[in-house]
Amino acid sequence: MAAASFADSWRARAVAGLVLVGALAALAYLHRDDIAGLLGEEPVAAPANGPLAACLAERYGAVDKMREEGIIDEAKHQLFRRRAEAMCQDRFGG
């Protein structure tokens, strides 16, 4: 009877399983922010920078009002909020 090769042994399957678990763990770690976003976003803390906080409050208020009035839909609302945040952070740091 010929000896079984390593590739056909239970040890090879155990190593493959460990590699699979390690790869999934690494993938989950690298995308932990994306996964957290899917599970529910945490409220964004107000920045310590006063002018930045004032700018964000003003811009977010305008964007929220446009959504409430039906001028923009939810997709545009999220886009405009991201753009407002980028503009305020560019202007006042953050």
N, C-alpha and C positions, 0 to 999 in steps of 0.2 A: 504494500500500500504506500502510495506516495504521500509525503508530508504536505500538509496544507500550507499555502503561502501566507505571509503576514496579512496581505490584503483581504483574505477570506476569513481571518480570525475575528474573535469577539473583541480583541484588543484594538484592532483597526476601527471597528465600529464605535468603540468607546472614545477613541481619539477623535473620530469624525464628529461624534456628538458633542464633545467638549469644544471643538473648534466652532461648531454651529452656535452653541450657547455663548461663547466668547464673542463671536461676530454680532449676534443679536444684542448683547449687552453693550458693545461698543457703538452700534448703530443707535440704540436708545439713548446712550449718553450724549452722543453728538447732536441728536435732535431733541434733547430734553425740553428746550424752549418751545418747539413746535408742538410737542406732545402736551405740554402744559397749556398751550393755547387752545388745543382741542378739548381739553377737560374743563375749561372755564377760565376766563381771564380774571386775574386778581385786579382789584382797583388800583389805578395808577396813583402813586403818592405825589403830593404836590412838591414841586422842586423848591429847594432852599433859596434859590435865586429869585428875589422879589420881582424884578422886571420881567423875568421869564415867566413866572407864575401869572403875572398880570396879563402878559401878551397871550398866553395859552387860554386864560379864562375868557378874554375878549374874543379871540378867534373861535374857540370851541362854542361859545355862546351864539355867535353868528351862524355857524354851521348847523348847530342843533336847531336853531330857529327856522332855517331853511327846510330842514327835514320835517319839522312840525307843521309847517305851512304847506307841505307837499310839493315844494319846488324841486327837491332832489329825492332820489330813492335811497335805499339803505347802502347800496354799493357806492354811490357817489358820496354819501355821507362819510363812510369810512375813508375813502380816498381823500376827501377834503380835510378831514381831521388829521390824517397823516401829513398832508402838505402843510397844514397850518403848524403842526408841531415842528416840522423841518424848518419852516421859515422862522419861527420864534427862536429855535435853538441856534440857527445860523446868526440871527441878529443879536441875541442876548447870551449866547453860550449855554452850555448845559450838558 
